[in-house]
Amino acid sequence: MHSETMSRRAILALAASAALVSAVPAWAQTAPQPARIGVIGAGNIGSTIGGLWAKAGHEVMLSSRHPETLKGLVEGLGPKARAGTPAEAIAFGDVILIAVPYKAYPQLAQDYGAALKGKIVIDAGNATQARDGEVYGEVQASGIAAVSAKYLAGARIVRGFNAANYKLFAKNAAQREGGRMAIPIAGDDPRALAAVSKLVSDAGFDPVVVGPLAKADSFAMGSPGFGLDLTAPELATRLGVAR
Ligand SMILES: NC(=O)c1ccc[n+]([C@@H]2O[C@H](COP(=O)([O-])OP(=O)(O)OC[C@H]3O[C@@H](n4cnc5c(N)ncnc54)[C@H](OP(=O)(O)O)[C@@H]3O)[C@@H](O)[C@H]2O)c1
């Protein structure tokens, strides 16, 4: 029974991969618009990607453990952006972007694990040796997809916006010669993948669904799929994604 469920999921994920390279699926076009997005961690990556969504017309709550520090940032992003605590952002969002240092994931699991269950969670975290200590060791041993699945258990995880520097995202969202920059994403939930594909597109990029969550290891920090500035067809070819 379990293997039947898994194979059905695998088929759905495969179908989603084929359909989603550089295209926004029909389902996502019927998803609630604008989306309500909560952003956990309003640093480099959270403020950059959250800002792109706010400017695209989505309702965005950026969060901090000290939300008063975000006043200037949200004012600069216009009327679609607001500030809150991480708990408020999770309650606000149908989709949650997690953009905190990876060493904070065990704490996130403890504090917000229950609230994140069932939410679409875009997981942008990377683990680095210098910053993330013990959790970096876990990622080296098991791969980041498995470690995110452990700490974000029950969430509909899509790994995304992890594979390049925030400055490159900001520059390419504004303008890129030769076509939009591709963003690799991976997850086990086809509807979450579809919703995130739409948000990737709305931020100014082309999504490439690489496959189920485990495939996120193919564009993890330190892998050959990390740090690429390519169009969707180029990235799909590089990562061996069927089109
Ligand atoms: N920088 C990049 O170019 C880039 C690109 C791709 C992926 N990433 C990954 O994205 C993540 C964020 O990177 P960043 O450069 O944006 O970091 P950053 O600028 O240092 O911002 C991280 C934010 O996380 C919040 N935070 C820290 N610990 C937290 C906790 N326990 N609970 C809730 N919030 C917490 C902090 O907010 P408060 O202190 O205000 O609460 C901080 O503003 C990292 O995992 C990184 O590897 C970064």
Ligand as a Chemical Component Dictionary entry (heavy atoms), coordinates in Angstrom:
data_LIG
# 
_chem_comp.id                   LIG 
_chem_comp.type                 NON-POLYMER 
_chem_comp.pdbx_formal_charge   0 
_chem_comp.three_letter_code    LIG 
# 
loop_
_chem_comp_atom.comp_id 
_chem_comp_atom.atom_id 
_chem_comp_atom.alt_atom_id 
_chem_comp_atom.type_symbol 
_chem_comp_atom.charge 
_chem_comp_atom.model_Cartn_x 
_chem_comp_atom.model_Cartn_y 
_chem_comp_atom.model_Cartn_z 
_chem_comp_atom.pdbx_ordinal 
LIG N1  N1  N 0  22.356 35.421 1.267  1  
LIG C1  C1  C 0  22.135 34.769 0.141  2  
LIG O1  O1  O 0  22.511 35.223 -0.966 3  
LIG C2  C2  C 0  21.405 33.455 0.171  4  
LIG C3  C3  C 0  21.035 32.863 -1.045 5  
LIG C4  C4  C 0  20.332 31.668 -1.031 6  
LIG C5  C5  C 0  20.021 31.062 0.192  7  
LIG N2  N2  N 1  20.423 31.645 1.356  8  
LIG C6  C6  C 0  20.085 30.983 2.617  9  
LIG O2  O2  O 0  18.957 31.664 3.143  10 
LIG C7  C7  C 0  19.043 31.697 4.568  11 
LIG C8  C8  C 0  19.046 33.149 5.013  12 
LIG O3  O3  O 0  20.217 33.784 4.513  13 
LIG P1  P1  P 0  20.384 35.370 4.570  14 
LIG O4  O4  O 0  21.652 35.686 3.908  15 
LIG O5  O5  O -1 19.116 36.018 4.110  16 
LIG O6  O6  O 0  20.536 35.556 6.153  17 
LIG P2  P2  P 0  20.483 36.906 6.984  18 
LIG O7  O7  O 0  20.615 38.079 6.103  19 
LIG O8  O8  O 0  21.430 36.714 8.110  20 
LIG O9  O9  O 0  18.983 36.908 7.558  21 
LIG C9  C9  C 0  18.507 35.821 8.280  22 
LIG C10 C10 C 0  17.351 36.255 9.161  23 
LIG O10 O10 O 0  16.939 35.106 9.894  24 
LIG C11 C11 C 0  16.360 35.540 11.112 25 
LIG N3  N3  N 0  16.589 34.514 12.120 26 
LIG C12 C12 C 0  17.767 34.068 12.581 27 
LIG N4  N4  N 0  17.568 33.106 13.516 28 
LIG C13 C13 C 0  16.223 32.957 13.629 29 
LIG C14 C14 C 0  15.395 32.136 14.429 30 
LIG N5  N5  N 0  15.898 31.253 15.313 31 
LIG N6  N6  N 0  14.043 32.240 14.284 32 
LIG C15 C15 C 0  13.523 33.138 13.423 33 
LIG N7  N7  N 0  14.263 33.958 12.639 34 
LIG C16 C16 C 0  15.610 33.855 12.758 35 
LIG C17 C17 C 0  17.028 36.850 11.475 36 
LIG O11 O11 O 0  15.995 37.736 11.765 37 
LIG P3  P3  P 0  15.763 38.417 13.201 38 
LIG O12 O12 O 0  17.071 38.353 13.944 39 
LIG O13 O13 O 0  15.381 39.811 12.826 40 
LIG O14 O14 O 0  14.661 37.651 13.814 41 
LIG C18 C18 C 0  17.723 37.304 10.189 42 
LIG O15 O15 O 0  17.275 38.545 9.717  43 
LIG C19 C19 C 0  20.309 30.939 4.941  44 
LIG O16 O16 O 0  19.993 29.609 5.239  45 
LIG C20 C20 C 0  21.153 31.044 3.687  46 
LIG O17 O17 O 0  22.084 29.995 3.574  47 
LIG C21 C21 C 0  21.084 32.829 1.367  48 
# 
loop_
_chem_comp_bond.comp_id 
_chem_comp_bond.atom_id_1 
_chem_comp_bond.atom_id_2 
_chem_comp_bond.value_order 
_chem_comp_bond.pdbx_ordinal 
LIG N1  C1  SING 1  
LIG C1  O1  DOUB 2  
LIG C1  C2  SING 3  
LIG C2  C3  SING 4  
LIG C2  C21 DOUB 5  
LIG C3  C4  DOUB 6  
LIG C4  C5  SING 7  
LIG C5  N2  DOUB 8  
LIG N2  C6  SING 9  
LIG N2  C21 SING 10 
LIG C6  O2  SING 11 
LIG C6  C20 SING 12 
LIG O2  C7  SING 13 
LIG C7  C8  SING 14 
LIG C7  C19 SING 15 
LIG C8  O3  SING 16 
LIG O3  P1  SING 17 
LIG P1  O4  DOUB 18 
LIG P1  O5  SING 19 
LIG P1  O6  SING 20 
LIG O6  P2  SING 21 
LIG P2  O7  DOUB 22 
LIG P2  O8  SING 23 
LIG P2  O9  SING 24 
LIG O9  C9  SING 25 
LIG C9  C10 SING 26 
LIG C10 O10 SING 27 
LIG C10 C18 SING 28 
LIG O10 C11 SING 29 
LIG C11 N3  SING 30 
LIG C11 C17 SING 31 
LIG N3  C12 SING 32 
LIG N3  C16 SING 33 
LIG C12 N4  DOUB 34 
LIG N4  C13 SING 35 
LIG C13 C14 SING 36 
LIG C13 C16 DOUB 37 
LIG C14 N5  SING 38 
LIG C14 N6  DOUB 39 
LIG N6  C15 SING 40 
LIG C15 N7  DOUB 41 
LIG N7  C16 SING 42 
LIG C17 O11 SING 43 
LIG C17 C18 SING 44 
LIG O11 P3  SING 45 
LIG P3  O12 DOUB 46 
LIG P3  O13 SING 47 
LIG P3  O14 SING 48 
LIG C18 O15 SING 49 
LIG C19 O16 SING 50 
LIG C19 C20 SING 51 
LIG C20 O17 SING 52 
# 
